[in-house]
Amino acid sequence: MIVLPSAETDLEQLDSGVRKRILRRLIWLKENASQMIHHRLVNLPDDLSGLCRLRAGDYRILYWTYPQHDFLKVYRIQHRREVYRKL
Protein backbone atom coordinates (compact mmCIF):
# COMPACT_ATOMS: atom_id res chain seq x y z
CA MET A 1 0.00 0.00 0.00
CA ILE A 2 1.24 3.45 -0.92
CA VAL A 3 -0.10 6.51 0.88
CA LEU A 4 0.27 9.57 -1.33
CA PRO A 5 1.58 12.83 0.20
CA SER A 6 -1.91 14.38 0.02
CA ALA A 7 -3.30 11.58 2.20
CA GLU A 8 -0.35 11.78 4.61
CA THR A 9 -1.02 15.50 5.06
CA ASP A 10 -4.71 14.80 5.66
CA LEU A 11 -3.83 12.14 8.24
CA GLU A 12 -1.40 14.40 10.10
CA GLN A 13 -4.07 17.09 10.49
CA LEU A 14 -6.49 14.78 12.32
CA ASP A 15 -6.63 14.48 16.09
CA SER A 16 -5.07 11.37 17.60
CA GLY A 17 -8.30 9.44 18.23
CA VAL A 18 -9.55 9.85 14.68
CA ARG A 19 -6.07 9.13 13.30
CA LYS A 20 -5.91 5.81 15.18
CA ARG A 21 -9.34 4.81 13.86
CA ILE A 22 -8.31 5.70 10.29
CA LEU A 23 -5.03 3.76 10.62
CA ARG A 24 -6.92 0.69 11.86
CA ARG A 25 -9.27 1.01 8.89
CA LEU A 26 -6.31 1.31 6.48
CA ILE A 27 -4.77 -1.87 7.91
CA TRP A 28 -8.12 -3.61 7.54
CA LEU A 29 -8.39 -2.40 3.94
CA LYS A 30 -4.92 -3.69 3.12
CA GLU A 31 -5.68 -7.12 4.59
CA ASN A 32 -9.14 -7.50 3.03
CA ALA A 33 -8.85 -5.66 -0.30
CA SER A 34 -8.87 -8.82 -2.38
CA GLN A 35 -12.13 -10.08 -0.83
CA MET A 36 -14.25 -6.95 -0.65
CA ILE A 37 -16.44 -5.01 -3.04
CA HIS A 38 -14.86 -1.65 -3.85
CA HIS A 39 -17.28 1.26 -4.15
CA ARG A 40 -16.11 3.29 -7.14
CA LEU A 41 -16.94 6.97 -7.48
CA VAL A 42 -18.71 8.11 -10.63
CA ASN A 43 -18.56 11.24 -12.81
CA LEU A 44 -14.90 11.95 -12.12
CA PRO A 45 -12.26 13.48 -14.40
CA ASP A 46 -10.20 10.98 -16.39
CA ASP A 47 -7.16 11.28 -14.13
CA LEU A 48 -9.27 10.14 -11.14
CA SER A 49 -11.19 7.33 -12.85
CA GLY A 50 -11.37 4.16 -10.82
CA LEU A 51 -11.16 6.00 -7.49
CA CYS A 52 -12.87 4.08 -4.68
CA ARG A 53 -14.13 5.11 -1.26
CA LEU A 54 -14.12 3.49 2.14
CA ARG A 55 -16.14 4.81 5.05
CA ALA A 56 -14.42 5.29 8.42
CA GLY A 57 -17.01 6.94 10.66
CA ASP A 58 -17.53 10.49 9.40
CA TYR A 59 -14.35 10.27 7.31
CA ARG A 60 -13.78 8.87 3.85
CA ILE A 61 -10.68 7.17 2.54
CA LEU A 62 -10.30 7.58 -1.22
CA TYR A 63 -8.05 5.04 -2.91
CA TRP A 64 -7.26 3.14 -6.07
CA THR A 65 -7.01 -0.62 -6.15
CA TYR A 66 -4.83 -2.61 -8.53
CA PRO A 67 -5.94 -6.24 -8.04
CA GLN A 68 -3.64 -7.64 -10.73
CA HIS A 69 -0.66 -6.36 -8.73
CA ASP A 70 -2.23 -6.84 -5.26
CA PHE A 71 -1.66 -3.14 -4.62
CA LEU A 72 -3.50 -0.12 -3.14
CA LYS A 73 -2.80 3.61 -3.45
CA VAL A 74 -4.43 5.96 -0.91
CA TYR A 75 -5.34 9.34 -2.40
CA ARG A 76 -7.18 11.38 0.29
CA ILE A 77 -8.51 11.04 3.83
CA GLN A 78 -11.02 13.72 4.75
CA HIS A 79 -14.30 14.42 6.50
CA ARG A 80 -17.31 13.38 4.43
CA ARG A 81 -18.56 16.94 3.97
CA GLU A 82 -15.24 18.07 2.46
CA VAL A 83 -13.80 15.11 0.62
CA TYR A 84 -15.85 15.26 -2.59
CA ARG A 85 -15.77 19.06 -3.08
CA LYS A 86 -12.37 19.42 -4.75
CA LEU A 87 -12.35 16.34 -6.95
Secondary structure, DSSP 8 states (H G I E B T S, - for coil): -EE-HHHHHHHHTS-HHHHHHHHHHHHHHHHHTTTS--EE--S--GGGTT-EEEEETTEEEEEEEEGGGTEEEEEEEEETTTTTTT-
